[in-house]
């Protein structure tokens, strides 16, 4: 596989050299060959896409917008709040629409992602026209705020003359279910969608998408709650039909960001997810029945459990055990510390412990992780601790880990851990340590070899420390 910079798309190369002050671009290209590995990585392309995306078109001067047209190399474009632009002079508004269509047309070979927010029907029709010849568009996002639910109508996607241009290429759709027209948008793209993200303000529109629309290619589904204080209801078991069960049976990824909406049906939904490899449940209150069902899903490779808390609906005896023999990436919140982890996790590659409240204590989870068979002999890729409080009890586990990247972010850490991290054995086992926005606590009368951030920097120069402080008790 070649890693030459010349293999990169021309728009990316031009973008790189636009930052260089070297007149001799031949020399510059030779120098840039040192970046080949980084430039060829997926992370670089993701970052490049975000650097190339333009600001929201609202409040952008028309001459600036026309200047963007001349570039013709956008990867991502945002169109924002054009409902507010309708109040300007009709001639000026028409000029904005014309220029935006030109921008879409000249970016047809590079535009991969389009985000539309609070756009009126007239704007959306103009966007459809501008995308007639787009040949790389894969990701479409259409959002609307609750104040515009009644005003904004989303027209159905028109039929294109070819399956290789325009919106006929879109496979990733993110949409706010504001009214019936948004359900129509999902329906018009249903046959080609592989990834669907739904922002929900009411359960009836979500049920329309799940029960009435056939999504034959879908393998990734995300549901999240919109920012509103209005109740959205709870889905009852009798409200889910055969279309929903058929959709769940083909999913490989399911992300649920509004557990309370699904708390009465989630266990049954997971029972139908026979192919599921990635599961994320965040927000709300998760039940132990749901945790039991997750433990029965042997095909999971990526599990993210970060509910606000969990409840035991009258269950007695020992808590359920999460048996995860195929899990490679495990992300747990400290709020579910009452569960138990199975000892057999031979494929685990990375873990994350995160606190959702201020300095949550993951003592129980740390104990469970320490009981995993041969955890000290595994080579983990990364192990982040985020927003948790780490007491002395965590030292044994952390000191025994073999991990490429160990990170602490916004944590309160007992000062004794610094002595553990400074040991030569720990240094050999952990390749890189990063601490950001952490607080180290020192108890009076306890022996410590390192008591200040300055000492830590001097004795452990391999530890990257940013915005951290000391508390003496």
C-alpha positions, 0 to 999 in steps of 0.5 A: 500500500502506497503512502505517498502524499501524491495519493491524497485527493488534490483538494487535500494537498492544496489545503495543506500547501495553503498553510506553507510559506515556502515558495518552492512547493517541490521542496515542500512536497518532499518535506511533507513525505515525512507526514505520510503515515499521519496523512493516510490515517482515518483520523487525519481525514476526519480532522481535514473534513472538519477544517474544510467545512464552512461556517453557517451560511446565516450571517455570511456576507454574500461576497464571502459566500461567492468566494467559497464557490471559487474554492469548490473543495468543500467536504462538509457544509452547514446551512443554518437558520435560513428561516430567519433570512426569509425576512430580508428583501426578496431579491437579496434572499433569492441571490443567497439561494442562487449562490448557495446552489452554485456552491453545491454544484461546484463542490459536487466532487468533494461534498460528503456531508450536508447539515441543514438546520431550521431551513424553510421548504424553499431552501430545501427545494433549492438544495435538492436542485443543487445536489443533482450532480453531487457524486460523493454525498453520503451524510445528510443531517436535517435538524429543526428547533421546537419553535419551528415545528409548525413552520418547517415542511421537509419536501420528499426527496425527488427521484434522480435520473441515476443511482450514482448522483445526488441524494440517492447516494446518502446512506447516513441520515440524522433527522429531528422528528419535528412533524410528519414531513420528517417521517416522509424524509426518512421514508423517501430514503429508506431503501438506501439507509445504512445508518439512521439517527433520530432525535425524538420529541414525541413517541408517535413519530418514532413509532411511525418510523419503526413500524411503518417504514421498511429499512432493508439496508439499515445496520446502525440505529441511534435514538436520542431525546431532543432538548425539551422539558416537555414529556415525550411519553413511554412506549408500551409493548403493544405499540411495537409492530412487526416492522420494528422487530424486523428492523431490530433483527438486522441491526449491528449497532444500537445506541439508545440515548433516551432510556426512559422512553423505552424502559418498558420495551428495551428488554424485548427489543434487545431479545430481537437484536440477534446480530448486535455487536455494538450497544450503547445505553445512556441517560435515564434509569436502567433496570437489572432485567435489562442488564441481565438481557445484555449479559445474555448477548454473546455477540457484543463486541462494544458495550457502553453503559452510562445510565444516570442510575439503575434500579432493582425492581424487587429482585433479590439475591445476587446481582446479575453477572455481565458475561461478555466473552467477545467484548473488545471495548467496554465503557461503564459509568460509576453509577452502575457499580452494583453489577458484576462482571464475568471473569472471562473476557479474553478479547478485551482491548480497551476500557473506560470508567466514567463518572456522570456526577461530580467525582463519582467513586468506581470502587465496586467496578474497579474491584470487578475489573481486578477479578477478570481472569489474567487482566494484569497479563493483557495488553490494553490499548487504552484505559481512560478514567473520566470524572471519577474519584480514585482512592488508594484501593485503585492503586493495585489495579492501576499499578498492575495494568499493561496498557498503551495509553492510560488517561485521567481526565477531570479526576480526583486522585489520591496522591499515593497513586503518583508513587505507583506511577513513578515505579520503574515496573509501572513505567515499563508496563504503561507506554503513555500516561496523560493527566488533564484537569485532575486534582491530587489529594494528600492526607495528613500523616501519610508518607508520600514521595511526590507531593507537588506537580513540580516534583511529579514533572521532574521525576516522571517526565513521561507523564503529560500533565495539563491544568492539574492541582494539589489539595492537602487535607 
